[in-house]
């Protein structure tokens, strides 16, 4: 008999404690503290909380619109619970979560896409949007077909037949329910809503401090720059990433931040760099990330919109661009690092665009400087 049945998962569709947006990520053989750490949990925020406490912080300008994750031990697996979150379903964070083990992520998002992801040791094995289960991707997109059929994810279409993409027979309503049941078939356990009623181990999560790689989807789109990146030597890629990061810091007046130049220079030499969230540089990064969130999210917060003037908001949004570039510059894989760092220069706001810097980057990538 199956350990997990439909009755054990249908609570996520009937006004349960997680609402309309959440992500559940199951990790095999990883305890609660380690699971939170892998997601970017900040050690000094680790403590038991209720879902209500996290919800209040998520909506609070004063709290920096902080995002929290909770961890629940299910025996052989630990489940990370992100109310209003989605980090566990993203490719780069999921790869980091699954290194050395297995990870299964189920996302419900009633205003965007639902998601199911199964990864093993840093590789996405199977991914799909549960509403349209015929369209799958990953290293083995058909690996879970038997279990998918068993939970009611009907697979009637040829996934290569684009003409039938909109066939109403392929649509699965409330698809996150069978998706969670599928996760239960893999893990042997899912959380019970009663377990979410009290306090659980939790931490504020900041993906900047996780082991996830920069997104490879973020980078220059200009064909000339793309070609130069693809053909550049690793030392040229690292040199461009380091120089461009410090140029951005200078534009924002941050180049004198303690530890910043040293960290970027170390990464530029190809040496590993870790910025702990409790370090002096880490504290500055956290403050920049908080200001960036406040600048962006307060636009949709009628109680906080007036807390920032136009110039303050612009400065906060620029900090978001910079922290993403800095995170990429410290990444050990030079191709991914340079791609992400060059995005503000080639695709970013006017404050970061500079034709001379772009010409210099091209020269360095091509080995001419």
N, C-alpha and C positions, 0 to 999 in steps of 0.2 A: 504494500500500500504506500502511496506517495506521502511523504512527510508534510508537504505543502499542497493544499487544495485551493480551489477557487474561493471557498468560504473564508480562507485565511488571508486573502488579499483584497477582497472586494471593498474593504473599509476605506481604501484610498479613493474610492469613487463616490462616497456617500457623505461628504462633508466631514471627513476625518480631521485629525489634528494638523495635517500638513497643507491643507488647502489646495489651491489650483496651480501652484508652482513649487516644485521641490525636486531634489535629486537624491537618490539612494545609491550608494556605491559600496559594494561588498568586497572585502579583501580577505583572502585566505591566509590563515596562519600569522596574522598581524594583530597585535594588541591595540587597545583603544588609543593609548598615548602615541604610539608609533604611527597609527593610521592618521591621526590628526596632524602629526608632524609632517607626514608625506604630502598632505594637502596644503601645507603652508601655515599650520597652526602656530600662533605666536606663543612661546613658552610662558611668558609672564601673564597671559590671559587664560591659562588652562585652569578650569575649575568647574564644579557642577553648576548647571544652569537649567532653567526651564525654557521651553520653546517660547513662552510669552516674553521672557526677558530678552531673548535674542530678537524677537520681532519688534520690540520697542526700540532697541538700538539700531536696527536696520532702517527704521523710519525717522531717526533722530539726526538732525543737523549737528547738534552738540556732540553726539557720539561719533560723528564722522561717517554716518550711514554704514556702520561696521557690519561685516558679514560674519556669521558664525556657523560652525559645523558641530554636530554632536556625534558621539561614538557609542555604539551599543554592541556588547559582546553577544554573539549568537552561537558560541561553541567553537567550532572549527573556523568560523568566519567572524569578522567584525564588520558591521555596517556603519558607514558614515552617512549622516543625515544632514542635508543642507536645505533648511526651509528657505524658500524664495531664492535658492541658488541653483547652480548648474555646473560648477567647476569639474566635478567628477565625470561628467559626460563629454568634456572636451578632449580632443585627441592627445594633446601634449600633457595635461595633468594626468589623464588616465594612464598613459604610457609610464609616467613616473610612479604612479601608485602601484602599478602591476609588476614593477621590476622585481625579479626573484620569486614571483608568486602569480596568482590569478586575480583578476578584478572584473566585476560585473556591475555596470551602471544602468540605472533606470531613471529616466527623467520624465516628469509631467510638467508641461508648460502649456496652459490653455490659450496663451496669446502668441505663441510661436510654434516650435516643433517639439513633439515628444521625442524620446530617444531611448535606444537600447544599445549597449556596447559591451562586448566581451573581449578582454585583453589578457595575454599571457606573456610575462617577462618582457614587458616593454613594447609588445607588438599587438596591434588591434587585429583580432582574429575575425570577428563578425560584428558589423554595425548595421543598423537600419532604423528608420522611423517607423515605430510600430503601427501607425495608422496605415502605412503602405508597405507591408512586410515583404512584398515581392521584390523590392528594390534594396539590395544589400551590397555591402562592400567589405573589404578587409582581406587578410591573407588567405582565409578560408571562409568565404561568404556563405557556403552551404553546410558548414559544419553542424549547425544546430537545427537543421530542417526537421528531423524527427520530433524533437522537443517542441519546436514551434507549432507543428501541426497538433501535437498533444494538448497544447494550451489554448487552441482555438484561433491561432493566427493562420488564417487560410491562405494557402499559396497556390493560387489558380492561374497566375499569369506567367508568361515568359518574361523574365526580367530584362531581356534585350528587346522586347517588343514595345517600342515607344508609342505606337499607335494606340495601345490599350492602357496607357499610363493613367488615364482619367476614368477608367472603367469603374462604375460605382460598386460593382460586385467585389472589387479588391479593397474597398474602404473598410477599415475596422474602427467602429466608434469606441470611445473610452479605451483606446488601445493600450494605455499604460497599465490597465488591470491584467490582461494576459501577459504583458511584458514583465510585470513583477512576478507573476506565476512562473514564467520562464526562468527568471532569476532564481526563484525558489527551487526549481528542478535542478539547477546547477549547484546551488549552495546547500540545499537541504533545510534551509530555515529562512524566514523573513521576520521582520519585527512585528510585534503585536501592538495595536494602538494603546493598550493599557500601559505598555512600557514607556510610552512617550508622554505620559501624563505628569510625571514628576521630574526631578532633576536628573540630568545625565552628564557624564564627562563632556566638556565642550571647550572650544577655544575660538577666539577670533581668528579667522583665516585671512592670510595675505599671500596670494599665489606668487608674488615677487620673491618670497623667501622659500618657495618650494623647490623641488628638484626638476620641475618641468622645463622643457626647452622653450626657447622663443618660438612663436608661431611662424612656420615656414610660409604661411599665406600672406604674411606682412612683409612687404619689401618693395623695392622700386619696380615700376612697370615699364619704364622707358627701355626700349630694346637695346640701345647702346650701352646703358648701365648694366642691364641684365647680362649681356654678352661679356662685358668686362668682368663681372663678378664670377661668371661661370668658368672663365679661363685663368683667373688670377691664382697666384701661388699662395699658400697658407700664410706666409709671413707678410705678404702685401695685404691680404684680407684683414689680418690682425692689426696692421699698422693703420689702415683706413678706419677700422672700427674704433681704435683708441683715439686717434686724432679727431674724428668727427664727434665722438662723445664729449671730449673736452671742449670742442668748439661750441656745442650746444650748451654745456655748463657755463661757458663764458658769456654767451648771449643772455642767459638768465641770471648772471651774477653769482653762480654757484661754484665756480671753479676753485674757490678757496675753502670749500667744505672740508673739514678734517678727514683724512683718509681717502678722499675721492681720487685725487691724482695718483696716489700710490696703488690703489686697487686697479684702476684702469691701466696703468703702466705695467703692472704685473701680468694682467690678462694679455696685454699687447705683446709680452715676451713669450706667450704660450704657456705660462705657469698657471696652475689652478688658483682660483680666488673664491673664498667664501665670505659673505658679509652676514654675520649673525644678527638677528633682529635686536639683540641687546647691546650691540656694539655702538660706538659713537656714530659711525657712518650709518649703521642700521637705523638708529633713532632718527637721523635726518631723512632717510628714505621713507620711513613710516610717516613722518610729518608731511612729506611731499605727496605721498599717496593719499593721505587723509584729505589734504587740501584739494587735490584733484577730484576726489569723490564729491566733496562738498560743492565744488564749482559746477560739476555736471548734474548731480542729482537734485540739487536745490532748485534747478529750473522747473522741476515737476513737483516741487513741494511748496504749496501756497503759503505755508507758515514760515518758510525760510528764504523764499526767493529774494526778498529785499535785504537779506543779511549781507550780500556781497554787491558791491558796485560793479560796473562794467569792466573796469580795469582790473579789479581784484579777481573777478571771474575769469577773465582772459588769462591772467597770470596762473591761476589754478589749473586751467585746462592745459597750458603749456607745460606745467609740471608733470602732467600725465604723459605727454609725449616724451619728456625727458626721462622719466623713470623707466619707461618701456625700452628706450634706447640704452640706458645704463644696464639694465638687466641683460639685454642682448650682448652688450660689449663684454660682459663678464662670463659669457657662456663659452665653454672650451672648444666648441666646434666652429672654426673660423668662418665657414661659408654661411651658416645660419646667423652667426653674430653680425657679420658685415651686412648681410641683407637687411636685417631688422634695424640696425643702427642707421643705415642710409635712407630709411623710409622718411624721416622728418625732413631731410635735405631735399629729397626729390618729390615727395608727395605731401609734405606737411604744411603747416600754417606759414604765412608770409615771414614771420619773425625768424624762422629757421631756414628759409630758402636763401641760397647764396651761390651765384653763378661761378664765382672764383673757387669756392670750396668744392663745387661739383666738378669743375675742370681738374682741380688738384686730385680729387679722389679717383677720377678716371685715369690720370697719368700714373698714379701709384699702382692701381690695379693692373695696368698694362705693363708695369715694370719700368716706367720712364722717369721715376722719381724715387 
